[in-house]
Amino acid sequence: MADFGNEGLADLYRRPGSVSSAYVDVTQDAQNPRRTSSLRQRTLREALTAAGAPEIDTSTIIELIEEPPGRGGPMGRLMVVRQGVVEVNEVLSGEPLGELLVSYGPVPGLVPLLIHRPRDLSYVVAEAGRDGGEVTLHRLSRSQPVARVRVEGDTEFLTKVGSEDDFLANGRYQHHTEEVWKRNEGQIAAAIDEVVRDSKAELLVLTGDVRARQLLVDQLAPASREVLHVVPTNTRPAGATQEELEADLNRHVAAILAQDEHDALERLGAGLGSGLSEIDFAAVVRALQQSQVDVLLLAPDRMTEETLIALDREPWLAATSDDALGAGELGSVAAADALIRAAILTDARVMVVSPGELPAETSAAALLRWSTLPAPAEAPTAAEAELAELPSRGDAVTFPRRRASSGTPSSKADRLER
């Protein structure tokens, strides 16, 4: 299972050898799919050849784009291939970033991946029924579920009955059935609470039977309720559609990511006066070289012509060979790719933003782990201030003259006169 969190991407960046990267719009053409496929293959082959990709990589990528995506709607496919070995093959749902983006060199082009999946957000989808349910843990950085828990509840007396001749007996039966439902939902709630707690999930989406959802919500822990969103649809029956669930899920995930970006931009502005953020390109590069960056914000559209040198070890990137600090040079690569690689290898978070979100003419900005300004001098304590006022050795000291008491000589001259 592919892992596109920082750890998985760092492993990808550390692999030796040049790599072919291709991001292709693979949205299905319902009117003439065969013609679209033929044109796509020809255009892709020409672009990869022009970029310098070897034939073994080109052929592999062309085979990959013909794989059925398994879903509908607009989408792109990102592929990273090294000497014919597939290292990334991801269908990225959402409006494609362009018809075609290709590169060949020592650093893979992962900008599309970071736009579609900005960070490693964990979320839980729970489907509740009166007879049990299913709890699934997802991570935005992974294409498949991380874990799945199935809860099999008690099915005895599961269905309530209509009126019978024995009204009293029927009432007891109805009450017992309700207790069975409640007990089943309690088991699902316990499973949800455990998954949410252990994964630190930021979103819990609940769907399923109406009454089951009501009984389940009442039994959730406060931490699970804080991130809960209920989707008013039942996805458990066979043949039930997932469209409403997926749309609601995508909407809530997008809201979380939008808030992340807003908070980062607020922090960027606040940190400019305290040395905790940088908006100068050269300063951002230096901060990455020193592992000082906590969050890297990029506007790739503003650095289309910029390049940097990728290095085989720390400091991972350099503007010139003089800045390599003895590290081996892998080659000159697109600045965005070099910056992202250095950020991932120093465990920084990367956020790709639109150019209008950053200050004018800023293509890269950074939120820093520590300030670039010198630490202010600490104010002296009361004891230190008192000691500072005392005279030091060698200073002239004047003692106050003692006043003579009545009838007592006050000086040698007075005694002589007597």
Secondary structure, DSSP 8 states (H G I E B T S, - for coil): --B-SHHHHHHHHHS-S-EEEEEEE----SS-HHHHHHHHHHHHHHHHHHHT--HHHHHHHHHHTTS--SS-SSEEEEEEEETTEEEEEEEEESS-S-SEEEEEESS---HHHHHHS-S--EEEEEEEETTEEEEEEEETTBSS-SEEEEEE---TT-S-----S-HHHHHHHHHHHHHHHHHHHHHHHHHHHHHHHHHT-SEEEEEE-HHHHHHHHTTS-HHHHHTEEE-SS---STT---HHHHHHHHHHHHHHHHHHHHHHHHHHHHHTTTTSEE--HHHHHHHHHTT-EEEEEE-GGG-TT-EEEEESSTT-EESSGGGSTT--EEEEEEHHHHHHHHHHHTT-EEEE--GGGS-TT--EEEEESS-SS--------HHHHHHHHS--TT-----------TTS--SHHHHHH-
